[in-house]
Each structure stands twice: as C-alpha cells, then as structure tokens.
Amino acid sequence: MIVHDETLDRLYEVPRRVAELSVQELAAIGVPTLREALAAMPANTLIDLELKEGPSDALFADIAEARGESAEGIVISSFHPAILRRVEERAPAWSRWLNAETVAEAQHVTGLGCVGLSVAMDLLNDASIGRWRDEGLEVAAWTLRDVQGAAWASDPRLTALCVEGEGMVAARAATR
C-alpha cells in the first residue's frame, strides 16, 4: 500500500493508524497499492519510493513487473540504512538514496553504496551540495512548503525537490 503518513487523518480524514487496518480495509478507503500507483504513472516519471519498513517479495516483484529488472525511473529511499542494505542485497542495480535529516546522517551515504542523498531543506547550502555532487551523488531535498528556499527549485544541481502547498507556487515562480 502507498501511504506516507503513519495515520490516515491528513489525506483520507480517517482517524486511524495505517498499521491498524488490513489491506482490504485500506483499499476500501481508497489507499492505492504499489502496483496501482506504478500502473498510473508514466514510465518516464521519476518515483522516489520511500521505504519505512523492510522490503517484501511483493515489492520487488511489483517494481520489476512495472519498470523492468533495473527498476527504471525508480529510486528506493529510506532513513534506515538496514533497509537500503536489504534492497542492495536483493537488487544491487536499483538506485538507492539515503534520506537524512542531519549532516551526521548524510555522512553515511557513500558507505551504503547509495547513488543519491535526499535531505531536509535546512541542510541545503552551496558547500554541501557541491561536496555531495563532487562525490558523484544525486541530490534531492524535501519539503519546500513556502517562499523561503524557493530559489533551490531552479538549482540545476538538484535531481529532485519535494514541494507542497504554497511551495508549489513558489517553485513555479523560481523556475520561470
């Protein structure tokens, strides 16, 4: 199932934790499966699939079926190094990004064999982006929510930038 939050409140207005419901109950609410989400996305869409728990056999099968054995256009990201190692063991050719909230966490990226790093917006600065790019890493950031930091939307060194709310308007204005 594709759910970012721990609860269903924000997107589905259901005051329950995702873990409390079965796959059938989540589907009845409208939560999509990975297979459904991948089928709905054009093949050239970059998908950052953040794993919050260990990958299942079904995850590997669904991704391979939808995007081929190389998982074309999909990045597997996680805050958990152990999850990224499990993906590497099972699918070493798949792109993996480490999600990091601190500079200390970001320092582990190359030791994990990741091709990219996805960081909190407050970690972005010219020196850090330059260092990460010099290490050969793709760099992404999350989450632009307002005008502050919108200039990053036009920075060609960023592979991706997660935006929401007023950040979408600010990002569009910065890239014109």
C-alpha positions as CSV (number, residue, x, y, z in Angstrom):
1,M,0.0,0.0,0.0
2,I,1.2,3.5,-0.7
3,V,0.9,5.7,2.4
4,H,3.4,8.3,3.5
5,D,1.9,9.2,6.9
6,E,1.5,6.9,10.0
7,T,-2.2,7.8,10.1
8,L,-4.9,8.3,7.6
9,D,-6.1,11.6,9.1
10,R,-4.4,14.1,6.7
11,L,-5.2,12.6,3.3
12,Y,-8.2,10.4,4.0
13,E,-9.8,12.0,7.0
14,V,-9.9,8.7,8.8
15,P,-8.6,8.9,12.4
16,R,-6.8,5.6,12.3
17,R,-3.2,4.4,12.1
18,V,-2.3,2.6,8.9
19,A,-0.9,-0.3,10.8
20,E,-4.3,-1.0,12.4
21,L,-6.0,-1.7,9.1
22,S,-5.9,-4.7,6.7
23,V,-5.0,-4.3,3.1
24,Q,-8.7,-4.8,2.2
25,E,-9.7,-2.0,4.7
26,L,-7.1,0.4,3.3
27,A,-8.2,-0.4,-0.3
28,A,-11.8,0.3,0.7
29,I,-10.8,3.8,1.9
30,G,-9.0,4.4,-1.4
31,V,-5.4,3.8,-0.5
32,P,-3.6,2.6,-3.6
33,T,-1.4,-0.4,-3.9
34,L,2.1,-0.1,-5.2
35,R,1.0,-2.0,-8.3
36,E,-1.9,0.5,-8.9
37,A,0.4,3.5,-8.4
38,L,3.0,2.3,-10.7
39,A,0.5,1.5,-13.4
40,A,-0.9,5.0,-13.2
41,M,2.5,6.7,-13.5
42,P,4.1,7.4,-17.0
43,A,7.2,5.3,-17.4
44,N,9.4,8.4,-17.6
45,T,8.2,9.7,-14.2
46,L,10.9,9.7,-11.5
47,I,9.5,7.9,-8.5
48,D,11.1,8.2,-5.1
49,L,9.7,5.2,-3.3
50,E,10.5,5.7,0.4
51,L,10.5,2.5,2.4
52,K,9.7,2.8,6.1
53,E,9.9,-0.9,6.7
54,G,11.8,-3.8,5.2
55,P,11.0,-4.6,1.5
56,S,8.7,-7.6,0.8
57,D,8.9,-10.1,-2.0
58,A,5.8,-8.4,-3.5
59,L,7.6,-5.1,-3.6
60,F,10.4,-6.5,-5.7
61,A,8.0,-8.3,-8.0
62,D,5.7,-5.3,-8.5
63,I,8.6,-3.0,-9.3
64,A,10.3,-5.4,-11.7
65,E,7.0,-6.1,-13.4
66,A,6.2,-2.4,-13.8
67,R,9.7,-1.0,-14.6
68,G,11.9,-4.0,-15.5
69,E,14.7,-5.7,-13.6
70,S,16.6,-2.4,-13.4
71,A,13.6,-0.6,-11.8
72,E,13.9,2.1,-14.5
73,G,12.9,5.5,-13.1
74,I,12.5,4.4,-9.5
75,V,14.7,5.4,-6.6
76,I,14.4,3.4,-3.4
77,S,15.0,5.7,-0.5
78,S,14.9,5.3,3.3
79,F,16.0,6.8,6.5
80,H,17.1,3.3,7.6
81,P,20.4,2.0,6.4
82,A,19.4,-1.6,7.1
83,I,16.5,-1.3,4.7
84,L,18.8,0.1,2.0
85,R,21.3,-2.8,2.5
86,R,18.4,-5.3,2.1
87,V,17.4,-3.7,-1.2
88,E,21.1,-3.8,-2.3
89,E,21.4,-7.5,-1.5
90,R,18.3,-8.4,-3.4
91,A,18.5,-5.8,-6.3
92,P,22.0,-4.4,-6.5
93,A,21.3,-2.5,-9.7
94,W,18.4,-0.5,-8.2
95,S,19.1,3.2,-7.4
96,R,19.2,3.8,-3.7
97,W,19.1,7.2,-1.9
98,L,19.7,7.7,1.8
99,N,17.2,10.1,3.4
100,A,18.9,12.3,6.0
101,E,17.7,14.9,8.5
102,T,21.2,15.8,9.8
103,V,24.7,16.3,8.3
104,A,25.9,13.4,10.5
105,E,23.3,11.0,8.9
106,A,24.2,12.3,5.4
107,Q,27.8,11.2,6.0
108,H,26.8,7.6,5.8
109,V,25.6,7.8,2.2
110,T,28.7,6.6,0.4
111,G,29.4,3.8,2.8
112,L,25.9,2.4,1.9
113,G,26.7,2.4,-1.8
114,C,23.8,4.8,-2.5
115,V,23.8,6.9,-5.7
116,G,21.9,9.7,-4.1
117,L,21.1,11.6,-0.9
118,S,17.7,13.2,-0.1
119,V,18.0,15.8,2.7
120,A,15.8,18.1,4.7
121,M,15.7,21.6,3.2
122,D,17.7,23.1,6.0
123,L,20.7,21.1,5.0
124,L,20.9,22.7,1.6
125,N,23.7,25.2,1.1
126,D,26.2,25.7,-1.7
127,A,29.1,23.9,0.1
128,S,27.1,20.8,1.0
129,I,25.5,20.4,-2.4
130,G,28.9,21.0,-4.1
131,R,30.5,18.3,-1.8
132,W,27.8,15.8,-2.4
133,R,27.9,16.3,-6.2
134,D,31.7,16.1,-6.2
135,E,31.2,12.7,-4.5
136,G,29.1,11.7,-7.5
137,L,25.8,11.7,-5.7
138,E,22.4,12.8,-7.0
139,V,20.9,15.3,-4.5
140,A,17.3,15.8,-3.6
141,A,15.6,17.8,-0.9
142,W,12.3,17.9,1.0
143,T,10.0,19.7,1.6
144,L,9.6,23.2,0.2
145,R,6.4,24.5,1.7
146,D,6.6,28.2,1.2
147,V,8.5,31.0,-0.5
148,Q,11.5,30.6,1.8
149,G,14.1,28.5,0.0
150,A,12.2,28.6,-3.3
151,A,15.5,29.6,-5.2
152,W,16.5,25.9,-4.8
153,A,13.8,25.0,-7.2
154,S,15.9,26.4,-10.1
155,D,19.2,24.9,-8.9
156,P,20.4,22.5,-11.6
157,R,22.5,20.6,-9.1
158,L,19.3,19.2,-7.5
159,T,17.9,16.0,-9.0
160,A,14.6,16.4,-7.3
161,L,12.8,18.7,-4.9
162,C,9.7,17.7,-3.0
163,V,7.2,20.6,-2.8
164,E,3.8,21.0,-1.3
165,G,1.2,23.7,-0.6
166,E,2.5,27.3,-1.2
167,G,5.9,25.8,-2.1
168,M,4.4,24.7,-5.4
169,V,3.6,28.3,-6.4
170,A,7.0,29.5,-5.1
171,A,8.8,26.7,-7.0
172,R,7.0,27.5,-10.3
173,A,7.8,31.2,-9.9
174,A,11.5,30.4,-9.2
175,T,11.9,28.2,-12.3
176,R,10.4,30.7,-14.8
